[in-house]
């Protein structure tokens, strides 16, 4: 489908109102998000970890994997884990809520900690009206439901601290970059100070706990034993089922089966070819047999042969005697008697007839026989090859089926083995971490110091104007594209001549623009004909030449009120004014023009008849109008209301369907065209009415 920049602009301006509403909605939503959502402020601090000398940790082969970590990197990582540990968060939450923490020095409780408690527990209202409303609704629901227990409130506080606390190790500087985000800058600073204080109290105690390493060593040994058990099961399964790979063996068997199938097809083709050749040679050999039979007849009787020899000699003597004596002479009579006696004796001696048939091979037959022998042997060889290939293919399919059945158990055991290996590696990593912690505690490298105190930045870190603007622009662009694509895809109406040609298969012969409301419809119809004279000229040129009985032109509508009355009247005006032909206009629409019985002053060439004519008189009216006028233009209204026009369907060679652009659905227009053609109105063409040019004139110059 061809799509031009003009089509794109037309789609944009056609959906301009909806697109503008979408933009306004999106901008308002972005503005509400930026002004009414929670603003978060950051408090930053840096902690220096004193490392001492940089020594390598012990290298151990655990689960066939060398896990060698430097003590320097490991301690920074440990300090990060301690600062984010649950114990530190619980202690800080208890300090904020005012609970005692035995074994740890509690900070002095002042107005800053009390302010942090009000914010964390929800006593302090939110920043914006939207968040305040949500908070009030949540508070009301909480009042109606069961109130939270002390433990639940403590867990909620721990959850808030864990979500907003970020710790990043800086290995090059041997430091920790700590950030806490909250909706108030001073509260963020207070909470971060409490977190760092709790961390400084906890990290030494965590290093001096040996129970963790013993527990990890036991769990590691169990994971290694579990891994070896899974490995033994996996090896035994591979040996018993002959499955050693998850895909390579399957691929090999499938490739082998494909090759066997190709070889079998080739063998079948060769067998068929040799069989056809053998049948052909057999036919040739049978056709040559009629040329290889020879028959011989032999007559054997010596006395008869002697008599025949005497008869021949006597016949010669008779001829010689006749030359010397006349036929009646005595010598001739005696010779005749002799000949008669010899003939009698010959007749008494029958001849012995021998009929012999013998077979003699020709060279062509010998060649055919040799070819038959060769073809027979080739066919037997092909048959044997086909049988062998079929056996091999069945064996391959059986192997493939058995391998596929065994592969399911293989995949399950392989998954269990991978999980056991992963678990063992994780336990090994945890054990090495614990072991290096023990080394660190033995060397007493536990000194940490605060480089940068928690800051107090009153500028909100989130949401950022640049980020919000970029996201809003992206949403505006992508949303507009999605809106236009959805609008174009969901639009089921007839919009332009190209859509009519592609969707309906009919030609558009007229294209009338949007018209304003009119007071005097009859005067407006005259002015409309003058303004749209070019479109009526196009319609006139599309009408076939009239025959001896003139033209009958029918205008129908897909739905009532689509302009058939106005356009049909305008065409009648055009024919009477410019074609100089007497024209009758019959208006049978639901809302006809108020011009019943009017004769136009243009030399009385236009007669207008309105809707009030009864249906029984329609055919008589049409017959009378056809005798008096050259052209008859009929505005029939909607297709479903035009059944009374079926009587003239055979004499109406031209039918125009009025379609209101942008409102008439394609299915309705298609149904109207099919209905007209089914009832005998052929050569149906489309006229687009109220066609709006959505692209502004100032932009059309550049398209």
N, C-alpha and C positions, 0 to 999 in steps of 0.2 A: 504494500500500500504506500503510495507516494504521500509524503507529509512535508509541507513547506513552512517557511517562517510566517507566511500569511495565515495558515491554519492555526499555528501556535498562538499568534496574536489574537486571532478571532476567538479561540478558546479562552484565552486570558480575559479579554474584555467581556465575553459572554458570561463568565462566572465572576465578573469584577465585584458584584455586590457581596456574594458569598465569600469571595476571597478577602475583601475588605473586612467583613465581620470576623473572619478567622484571624486576620492580623490583629484586630482590636482585642479579640479574646486572648490571643497569645501574649500580646504586650501587657495586658492587664494581669494575666497570670504571672508573667515574669516580674512585673512590678510588685505584685503581692508577695511573691516569693522573696524578693530582695528586701522588702521593707518589713514584712510580717513574720518571716521565719527567724529562727534563733541565730543570733550572731555569736561566734565563738572567738575567744581571745586566748592568746598563747602566753605561757610563762616558761622561759628557758633557763637552764642551768647546766654547768659542766662540772664533772667530777674527775679528778686525776687519780689514777691507780698507780701506786708505787710498786714497781716490778722487781727491782734488784737486778741481778745478772740474768741474761737471756740464755737459759740452758735448755737442752732438748729433753723432752719427756721420754720415758722408756719405750722402746720399740718391741711390741709383742705381736706374735702371729695368732690372731684370734679368728677362728672360722675361716682359715686360709686367706685372710685379708690383713695386710699390714696397716695398722692404725697408729701412725706416728704423728703426734701433735706437739707443737711447741708449747712450752709452759707459758710463755708470754701471751700468746693468743688465747690459750685456754683460760687464763686467769681473767682476762678482760671479758671473755664470754661468760665466765662464772659470775663476775660482778653484775653483768647485765641480767642474768637469770635471778640473782638474789634480789635486785631492785624491783623486778617484776613478779616476784614470788607471791604466793597467796598469803604467807605469814606477814609480809610487809604490808600488804593491802588491808588485811584484817586489823592489824595493829593501828594503822592510820585511820581506818573507819571507826574503831573504838574511841580513838582520841577525839575525832570530830563529833561523835555522838555523846561523848562524856562518860564512857564506860571505863572502869579500871583495867589496867594491863599489868598484872603482877610480873616481876622480874625485869621490867623495862621502865626506864625513867620517863615519866609523863611530862610533856611540855606545860609551861605555864598557860593556864586558860585565860584568855583575854577576849576582847570584843571581836577580834579578827576570827578566832575559832568559832565564836558564837554566830558570827555572820555566815561563815562557811556552813555551819550546821543548818541554819535557816534555808540556805540555798539548796543544800543536798536533800533535806527532808521535804522540800516543797512548800515551806511556810512563806518563803519570799516569792512574790508574784513574778510572773514572766515579763519579758521585755515589751512585747507588742500586744495589741488588742486581740489579734487572732490567737496567739499562744495563751493569753489570759483566759479567753473563752474556752479553749480546749482544756486548760488546767482546771477551770471551774467545773466543767462537765465531768472531768475525771474525778475531781474531789467529791462531787455529788454522788457519783456512782460508787465511790469508795465508802461514803457514809451509809449508803443503802445496803452495801454488801458487808461481809465480815471484815472488821479492821485487821490490819497486818499485825503479826506478832513481832516481838523484838528481834527474833532471829531473822525473820523475813526482811525487816527494815535494814538489818546489818548486811544481809546478802545483797540487797538492792544498792546499798552504798558501795560495797566492794565491787559490784558490777559497773557502777558509774566510774569508779577510780580506774579499774582495769581497762575500760573502753577508751578513756581519754588520755591515758599515760602512754608515751612513746619513748623508748630508750634505744639509741643507736650507738654501737661501739665505734670508736675512732682508733683503729689499730696503729696508725702512724704516730699519733700523739699520745697513745696510752691513756685515753680518756673516754668518758661516757657523755654523750649529748642527750640530756633529758628534757622532754617537753611535755607540758600538761595543758590541755585545751579545755576551756570552760566558758560559760556564758557571761561571766563577770571577770574583769582582769584582776581585781584585787583578791577575789576568792581563788582564782587560779594560782596566784602567787602564794597564798596561804596554804592551799592544799599541797602544792609542790614542796614547800618548806617542810611540812609534816611528813611527806613521803620520804624525803631525803633524810630527815632525822630518824625515822623508823628504820630506814635502810642501814644507816651507820650503826644502829644498835643490833641489827640482825646478822650482818655478814660474818662476824667473827664466830658467833655461836653456830652458824651453819657449817663452817669449816671444821669445827672441833667435834663433829658428830660422827663417830666411826661406824655406827650401826648401818648407815646407808650403804657403805662399801660392802659389808658382809652380805646384806640382803641382795645387792646387785650381783655379787659373785655367785650366790646360790641360784638366782634366776638365770644367770648366764650359763651355768653348768647344765641346768635343766633344758634351756633352749638348744644348747649344742647336742645334748643327748636326743632331744626330739628331732633335730635336723638329721642326725645320723640314722634314726629309725625310718624317717621318711625317705632318705636316700636309699636305704636297703630295700624298702618296699618298691621304690621306683625301679631300681636295678633288676629286682626279681621279676617284676611285671614285664620289663623290656625283654628279658631273656625268655620267659615263658610264652609270650604272645608274639615275639618277633617284631615288635614295634620299637624303632630306635629314633624316630624323628616325627615331629608333628606335621610336617608338610612335604618334606623332600621325597620320602618314600611314596606318599600318595601321588605326588606329581609324577614320579617315575612310572608307577603303575598305570596312571592315566595316559601318559605319553606312549607307553608300550601298548596299551589297549588301542589307542588311536592308530598306531602304526599297523597293528594286526588287522584292524578294521579296513585300513586302506589296502593292505596286501590281499585281504579276502575279497574286497571289491574288484581288485585287479585280476585275481585268479578267476572269479566268476565271469568277468568280462572275457578273459582268454578262453575259458571253457565254452562260453557261448559262441565266441568267434570260431573256435575249432569245430564245434558241433555243426555250425552253419556251413563251414567249408566241407566237412565230411558229407553232409546231406547233398551239397551241390555236386561233389565228385561222384557220389553214388548215382545221382540222376543222370550225369553225363555217361557213366559206364553203362547204365541200363539202356540209354538211347543208342549206344554204339553196338550193342549186341545184334541188332537187326542187320548190320552190315558185315557180320562175321560168319554167317551161315551160308554154305554152298551146297547145291543139289546137283546130282549126275545120274542120267538114265542110260543103262547099257542093255542092248538086245543081243542075246547070244543063242544061235541055232545054225550049225554048219551046213546041214542038208538044205535048209531054206536058203542059206546064202548061195549055195551052188545053184539051186533052182533059179534064184533071182539073177545069177550071172548068166545062166543059159537063156533066161527070158530076155535079158538085155541083148545077148548075141543074136537070138532069133529075131528080135525086133529089128536089129540092124540089117540082118540078111533079108527080111521082108521088104525093108525100104530099098535095099539094093536090087532085089528081084523085081520090084515094082517098076524100076527104071528100065528093065529089059523086057518084062512081060506085062501084059494087061492084067487087070484085076480078075477077070473071069477065066484066066488061064489055069491049066491044071497045076502047074508048078506053084502058082500063087495060092491056090486053094489048099494045097498040101501044107504050104508054109503056115497058112492061117490055122489049119487043124493042129499043127504042131504047137503054135503059140497058145491056142486054147487049152491044149493038154498040159502045157507047162504052167499056165495060170491056175488050172485046177489043182495041180500038184502043189503049187506055192500056197494056195488057199488051205490045203490040208495040213500044211506044216506051220503051226503057229510059232511066233517069235517069243523068246524068253526075255522079259523086260526086268531089269534091275534098277531100282530107284535108290540112290545113296545120298545121305546128307552128312556133311562134315563141318566142323567148327575150326575156323582159322583166326588166330589173334592178329589184330592190326597193331601198328605201332602206337596209335592214339589210345587204344584200349590198354596196352601194356603200361603206358605212361600214367593213365588214370588209375590203374590198379596199384602202382607204386605210390602215387599220391594218397590213395585211400588208406593204404597201410600206414603211411607216415601220419596222416591226420588221426587215424584211430589210436595210434600210440600217444600222440600229443593230447588227445581228449582224455585218455586214461590217466596220463600224468597230471593234467589239470584237475581232474576229479580227485585224485589222491591229494594234490596240494590243497584243494578246497577243504577236503575232510580234515586234513592236518591243521589248517588255519582255524577252522571252526573249533576243533578241540582246544587249540592254544587260546583262542579268544574266550571260550567258556572257562578255562582254567584261570585266565587273567581276571575275568569278572568275579570268579569265586575268591581269588586272592584279594581283589580290591574290596569286596564285600566284607571279607573277614578282617582285613586291615582297618576298614572303617569302623567295624564293630569294636575292634581292640583299641582304636584311637580315642574313643570316648573315655575309657578308663585311663588311658595314657594322659589325656589332657587334665583329668581330675587329679591324678597323682602329681603331675607336673605343677599344677597350681598349688597343691598342698606343699610340695617341696619348695617352691618359690616363697610361699608365705613363711615356712619354717626358716628358710635362709634369711629372709628379711628380718624376722623376729630375732634370730641369733645375732645378726649384725647390729641391730639396734641395742640389744643387751650388751654386746661387746663395746659399743661406743659409750653407753652409759657407764660401764665398768671402768673403762679407761678414763672417762671424765672424773669419776669418783677417785680413782687412783691418783690422778694428777692433783686433785684437790688435797688429797692426803699429803702429797709431796709439798704442796704449797704451804699447808698448815705447819708441817715440820720445819720448813725454812722460815716460818713466821713472817711471810710476805703478806701482811694483812693491812698495810697502811693505805688508806684512801683519804683524800682531802678534797674539799670543795673549792674549785677554781673561781667559777662565776656564780654569784648568788642568784636565786630565782628573780627574774625580771618582772616588771609590771608595765605592760604595753597596752595603752588604752585604744589602740587602733585594732579594729577587728581583723582577724586573719581569715575568717570565712563568714559569709560568702564574699568573694572578691569581685569587684566591679568588672574587671577585664574578663574574668572567667564567665561571669553571668552574661555579659554582653556577647561573648563568643558563642556560648551555648544558645542564647536567644536567637542570634543570627543564623546559626545552623538549623535550629528548629524552624525558624521562619522560612528559610529556603526549602528545606526538605519537606516541611509541612505543606508549603504552597504547591510544590511539585506533586506530592501525594494527593492533595485536594483536587488539582486540575486533572490528574490521571484518573482519579476515582469519578470525578464529574463527567469526564468524557466517556469512561467505560460504562457508567450506569445510565447515560443518556440514551433513551430508547426512542427519541422523537426524530422527526425529519428536520434537518437543519439547513442543508445546502444542496445545490443541484448535483454535486458529485456524490453525496450520500444517497440521493434518490437513484442515480444511475447504478451505483454499486449494490445498494440494498434491495431496491425494487425492480431493477432492470428496465425502467421506463425512462423516456427522454423528457427533460424539462423544457417546455416551449415558452413559458412565461414566468417572470419573476417580479412580483409587485411588492413595493416597500410598505413600511408601516404607515397607516393613514390616521389622521387625527379624527376626533369626533365631529360630526356634521349635524347641522340643524335641519336644513332642507335637503333631504336625501336625493331628490330628483335633480336639483341644481348641482348638488355635490357630485352626482354620477356623471353629469355633463362635463364638469370641470375635471373629474378624474379621467375621463376619456381623453381630454386634451392633454393632460399632464403625462399620461402614460401611453401616448400614441406609439412610441417605439416598441413597447411590449406587445401592443395589439397588432402592430405590423408583423412581429415575429410569429404571433399566433396565426395571423392570416396566411403567412407564407407556408406554415406547416399544414394547412388544410388542403386536402386533395382538390384538383379541379372539379368543378361541379359537372354533373351529367346533364341529361336532357330535362330532369325534373328538379334541378337545383340542389342546394346544399341543405343538409339537416345536421345541426351541430348541437350536441348535448353537453351541458356542464353539470357534473355531479359533485357532491361533497362527501368527504369521509365522515364528518360529523356535522351536525346542523350548525349554521351560523358561521361558516368558514369563508363566505364571500362569493358564493356562486352567483347570487342575484346581481351584485354590483359588477362583477367581471363579465358576466354574460350580457348585461345591458350595455356595458362599455364596448364590447365587441360588436353588438348590433348597431350601436351608434357609429362605430368605425366603418362597418360595411355599408351603411346607408349614406355616410358622408363622403367616403373616399372611394369605395368600390362602385358607387352610383347604382346600387342594386336595391330593389325593394326587399325589405327585411321585416320579418315578424319576430317579436320577442315575447316568449311565453314564460312567465315567472310562476313556478310551482314550488317555491321554497317555503319554509315555515315562516320566515320573516320577509315577505316580498317588498319590493319598492312600491311606494304609494302612487302608482301610475296606471291603474287599471283603465282600459279603454282610451288611452291617450294616443293621439297620432302626432308625431313630431313634424315641425314645419319644414323640414328639409325635403321639399317637393313631395310631401306625403309618402316618403320612402320607408318610414319606420312606423310599425304598428305594435303597440305594447298591450299585452293582456295579462291581468294579474292573477292572484291565487283563488279568487272567489268562484271560479268556474268549477262546477261539479265534476266529479270523476267520471260520471257516465257520459258527459259531453266532451271528454278530453280527446277521444279519437276523432269525433266529428269536427271539433275545433281544429285539430291538427290537419285533417284532410282539407278543410276549407282554407286554412292558412297556406297550405302547400300549393293550392291552385292559384291563390292570389299573389304569392310572394316568391321571389327567387331564393331567398335564404330564410331559414327558420332556425332561430337560436332559442334553446330551451334550457332554463335553469331548473333542474329537477330536484335540487335539495340533496339530503343525505341518501346514501345508497340504499339503506334499509327502508326508506320511505318512497323509493322510486319504482315500486312494483307496477304502478299503473302505466309506466312507460315501456313495458315489455312489448306492447303491440307495435311499437315503432323501432324496436331494436334492429330489425332487418334492414331498415331504410336509413339508419343513422351511421354513415361510414366513419364519422369522426366523433370521438368522445373524449372530453377533457375532465380530469379529476382534480378538484381544487383541494390542495393540502395546505394547512396552516403551519408555516415553518415554526419550529420551536415548541409546538404544542401537540400536534398530531403524532401519535405513536406510529412507529414503522409497521408494527403488526396490524394496526387499524387500517393504514393505507394499503398494505399488502392484501388484507381481506377485502377491501373495497374494490381493488383492481381485479382480484380473482372473481368476485361476485359479478362484476360487470361483464367480464369475458365469458363467464359461465352462462349468462343470460343473453349472449349474442351481441354485446357491445364490444366490437373488436377495435384494434388500433387505439387503445387507451393511452393517453399522454397526460403528463402531470403539469399543473400550473401551481407554482409556489406563491402563496398569498401572505401578506404581512411579513415579508422577508426583511429582517433588520440587519443592517451593516454595522457590526459591533465595533469595528476598528474606527477610531476618530478620523476625521478628514485631514487633520494636521499631520497624522502619522501615515496615512495612506500614500503620501507623496514619497515616502522613503521605503515602501514595501515593494 
